């Protein structure tokens, strides 16, 4: 009996007979959801700021758009469920993120302005003062169309008035540096994934014989760290690949219009992860080191409503800020619970349902406990430094890892180490692509 069930059985799952009748891959027709979403997004352009019908249209589209987005992730799926966890996780995460975006685009007062850019050390950078570009008011149909595309696809808002205005000026990142980062991420990803597969495929007795009974906590910490590294590095590789692509497009099209150049210039889109090794507090870990790809949606749908309730209730400013953070983490926990509930839905052989799942609500626990760790930091000033951050993070993230790496879930499609070829070890993203 292996640590996570029989790997041979895990790699030979057959579609459940009851699954074929109601669940199939999403058809291309579901991309039609992009039409009402695009309408909502476009109506946030400053040209429509004084048109009441534009705001009412955005608001009216919220309910049908949310229903359509969420219905996609429950009506459709990739099979067999046990070998398609990552595809179904991406499907559910994307549809839920779009649902949060449609809520924001419908309820926000608007408009969203483009931010101005300035020249610093010979390179264009976003103006950290938050200055806006008034030429938005003179935009034609083509400019509005590209503005909508940029707004729809942006994840951090550097180009818009709601983006991070405190972006630090740093040495421009070259294509070579981006490629080196991709290689480093691949190296860490391969080692971490190899450890996950080894832990999955070996009995507990083998694990204990290698590490010893007294090192069980250390093994759990390494296991959780490896899980986090695979997620971090996989995202970083994909983002770095997009940076390389955008930089190549700019080389091919050096005289691209400014709005296109602002969108593609990789120097205006720094890495999604900061220095995770040297973080000295949980606030720094979540504020600047971990990726901010969903942060704006979490703030709008979770943090801001809770902070508004706290303000209305007369709570102090520090309490409002803490509850704002709690709302952000609650929204993040909901996203991770939702994704897990979708890709491990019945008739999955290890369904994520209560009470069958022994790790139920593990993601919710992990994210909801983070603001309490931040509160401890504020109360006890001695709780600082990388050691504190990683002890707290790894000990609480075990619940998240146990939920996602339960038998037949996220790691089921990874091939055993014995079948890895030279491409899995040496070619960036080859192993990541092999488990699709």
N, C-alpha and C positions, 0 to 999 in steps of 0.2 A: 504494500500500500504506500503510495508516494505521499509526499507532503501535501500536494494539492490534487489528489486523485490519480487516476491512471492516465499518464500523458499519451499513451498510445491510443486510448479510447478518446481522449480529448481531441486528438488530431484526426479522428475519423467520424465526426458527428454526421448524422444524416438528418435532413429536415424532418421535423415532427409532422406526421400526417395531417394533424389538424391545423398546422400553420400555413400550409400551401393554399388552403381554401380562402383565407382572409388576409393574408399578408404577402405583398409582393414589392419589388423595388419601385420607388416613386417614378411615375412616367414623366416625360418631358412636359406634359400639359400642366403639371404643378408649378412650372416656372411662371405661369400666368399671375401668380401671387405678386410677382415683382411689379406688375402694372399699377395696382392701387398703392403699393408701398412707394413706388417712384413718384406718383402723384402727390402723396403726402409730403415726401421729402422735398420735391420741387417747390411746393407752396410755402416752404420756409424761406425761400429766397427773398431778400429785401425788396424786390420789385413788387411783391404782393402784400407788404406789411400793412397797407391801409385799406385792404379789400376785405370786408367782413365775411364775404362768401368763401374766401380762401381758408380762413380759420375754421369756419363751420364745416367745410368739406374735410379738413384734416381731422376734426373731432368726430364726424359721422363715420369715417372710415376705420376708427379704432376697433370697434367691436367685431365687424366682419373680418378684418385683417388678423386680429388675434386668434379668432376661431379657426380661420383657414390655416394659419401657421402651425398651431398646435395640432390640428387634425392631421396634418401631413405626417408628423412624427409618430402618431398612433395608428393611422390607417395603413401606412406603408413601412416596410422594413426590408433589410437584406437578410437572406437566409443562406445556410443555417445560422440561427441566432448565435450559437456558441462559437462559431468561427468568423462572425461578422460584427463583433462587438465594436471595433473601432469605427467602422462605417456607420453603424447605427448610432454610436455616440456622437459622431460629427453631425449626422442628420438631425438628431434631437437638439444638440447645442446650437446649431445654426438656426433652426426654426424657433427655438425659444428666444434666442438673441434678436431675431427679426420681430418677434412678438413684443419684446421690450422696446425695440426701436419704434415700432408703430405706436406704442403707448406714449413714448416721449414725443414723437412728431405730432401726435394728435393733441396732447395736453399742454405742451410748452407754449408759452405766449409768443415767442419768436420775435423778430426773425433771427436767423443765423447769418452773421456777417463773415466775409472772408477777412483773415488777418493780413496785415501788411508785412512785407519782408524787407530787410535791410541788408546792406553789404557790410560784412565784418571780416577783416583779414583777407580781403579779396574774394570772399564767398558769401552767397546770399544765405541769410538765416531768418527765421521767424522773429519778428519784433517782439522782444520780451515784455514790452509795455502793454501789449494787448491792443495796439492801434489797429483800426479796421480800414479796409479799402473802400473808399467812397465810390470807386468806379463800378461797384456792384449795382448802383442805381442807374447806370447807363448800359447795362449788359443787354446784348441781343439774344436771340433764341439759341445760337450756338454756345455762347458763354453760359447761359442759364442751364443748358443741357450738360455741359461739362462740369459746371458747379454742382449740379445734382448728382452726377456720377461720383465726383470726389466726396461729397457729403455722405452719400449712401455707403461708400466703401471705406471711409476713414474709420480708424479704430481708436485713435487717441486725440483727434481734433486739433492737431497742431495748426491746421490751415484755417480753423474757424474760431469764432469768438468764445466758444465753450472749451477750447483746448487748453493744454498746460502752458501757462504763461511764464513759468519759471525755468524753461529749458536752458541749460547751461551751455555757454559757448565753449566748444572744445575743438581740438585739432580735427579738421575734416577727415572723414574716414575714406580711405582709398579702396578701390576694387580689390586690390591685393590683401588689404587688411580684413575686408569682409570675407574673402575666400579663406583666409587663415582662421577666422572665427568659425566658419562653417566646418573646417577640418577638425578643429579642436572639439566642437560640439559633437561631430561624428565619432571621434575617438572616445569621448566620455559616454556617448549613447551606446556604443557597442559594448563597452565594458560593463555598464550598468545593466543592459539587457541580458548579457551573458549570465550575470549573477542571478537575475530574475528567473531565467530559464533553468539554471542549475538548481536553484531552490525549489522550483516547481517540480522538477523531474527526479529529485532524490528523496529517499525516505528520511524520516526524522532521525533514524539511527545513523545514517551516513552523515547528516549535518552535525550531529552531536560528536561523532567520531573525529570530525575535522576540527570543529571549534571547541568541543568540550562542553559539559553540562554547565559549568560556571560562567560561560560566555553567552548564554541564551539572550540576555538583554542586549549585548553588543551585536549579536547576529540580527536581532529584530531591528535595531537601529540602522545597521548597514542595509538590511532588506528595504526598510522604509526610505532610506537615502537613495538607494538604487532606483526605487519606484519614482521618486521625485526627479531624479536626474533624467530618466527616460522621457518624462513629460517635458521637462525644461529644455532638454537638448533637441527633442523632436520639433518643438515649436520654434526654437532658435534656428535650426537648420532650414526649415521652410521659410522663415522670415528672411534669413540671410540669402537664400536662393532668390527670393523676390527682389531683394536689394540689388543683387548682381544683375538680374534681368532688367530692372529699371535703369541701372547705370549703363548697361549695354545699349538700351534704347536711346538714351541721351547721347551716347557716342555716335550712334547711327544718325540721329536727328539733332545735331548741335544747335540748330536755329529754331527749335520748337517754341511755340508761343509760351509766354511766361506762365500762364495758368497750367499748361501741360508740364513745363519744366519744374514748377513748384510741386506738382504731384509726383513726379518721377525721381527728382533729385534725391539720391540716397543719403546725402549729407544732412538733409532736413528730416530724416527718419532714423534716429539713432537706434541701437539695439534694444529689443524689447526687455531684456534682462540686464540688471545692473550687476555689480560685484557681490555675489551671494556669499562669498567667503569672508569678507571683511565687515559685514553688517554688524552693528553694535546694539541694535534694539529691534524689537518687533515692529515698531513704528517705521523704522528705516527699511526693514525687510519688505513690508507690505507697501510702503509709500514710494520707494524708488528702486528696490532691487528686484522684486517679483514683477512679472509682466502686467501691464495695465490695459490689456486688450478689451476687457469687458467693464472696465472701471466706470466709465461714464454711464452706461446703462444701469449698473448696480447703484450708483449714486442717485440717479433720477428715480428709479423704481423702488429703491430700498432706503437709502440714506436720507435723502431730502424729505420724504413724507414723515419719517420718524422724527427727524429734527424739527420739522414744522409742528408736529404734535407736542413735542417737548417744549417748544417756545410758547405755544398756545397755553400749555399747562403751567407756565410761569417758572420753569426750571432754569437753573443757572446756565451760563454760557458753557462752562466745562461739561456739564451734564448733557447739554444739547449736542456738543461735539462728540461726546462718547456715544450717545444714542445714534448719532449720524453714522458713526463707524459700525455700530451694531447692526444697523439697517443694511449697510453695504455688505457686511459678512453674511447676514441672513439671506440676502439676494444671491450671493455667491453659493451659499450652501444649498439653496433651492435649485440653482442651475445644475449643480453636481448630483443632487438627489434625483432630479428630473431625468438627466441623461442616463443614470444608472437604472432607474425604473423603466426606461424605454428599451435599452439594449439588453436588459435581463428580464424582460417581461415573460409571463407564462405564454406558451408552454416551454420556455427555456428550461433545461434540465436542472439548473440551479437558479430558480427565479428569485428576484429581489422582492420578496413579499414577506410581511409579518404573519406568523412567527417562524416561517420556514428559514428565513435568512438569519443566521446567528450574528451577522455584522450589520443588522438593520439600523439605519440612521447614522451610520459611521461618518459619512460626509457632513451631515448637519452638525454633529458633535464637533468635528474638527474646526469648522468655520465659526461656529457660535462661541467656541471657547477662546478664539483669538483676541477679541476685544477685552476679555477679562485678563488675559496675559498682558495686554497693553496697559490696563488699569493697574496691574501689579507693578509694572515698570514706573508708573507715575507716582505710586505710593512709596515704593522702596527704591530709592535712587541707586542702590548697590547692584540692582539687577540690570546690568549692562554688559555688553561685550559679546563676541561671537559664541563663546561657550554657552552662555545663558540662552541666546537665541536658538542655537541648534539643539540644546537639550529640550527646551520647551517645544520646538517645532517637530522634532522627530518623535517625541513621546506622544504628542497629540495626533500627529499624522498617521500613526499606526492604525487608527480606526478607519481613516480614509483608505489606506492601502489594503486593509483586510476586506473592505467592501468591494473594491475594484479588482482585486486579484484573487477573489474567491474562485473555486474550481469552475472552469468553463467560461470565465468572463474575459477580462481584457487581455490576458496573456495566453489564452487557449490556442490562438492561431500561430503563435511563435513556434518555429521549428526547433526540434531538439538540437543541442550543440553539435552532435555527431554529424548532422546534415548541413552544417554551415560550410559554405564554400569561400573562396578567397574574395568574392565580391562582397559578401556580407561583412567581412572583416575590414576591407580596404576601401570600398567605393562608398562615398558619402550618400546616405539615405537609401542604400540598396537593401539593407535589412529592414528599414522602416517601410519600404515599398513591398517587401516580400510577404508581409503579414496583412496586406490589404485584402 
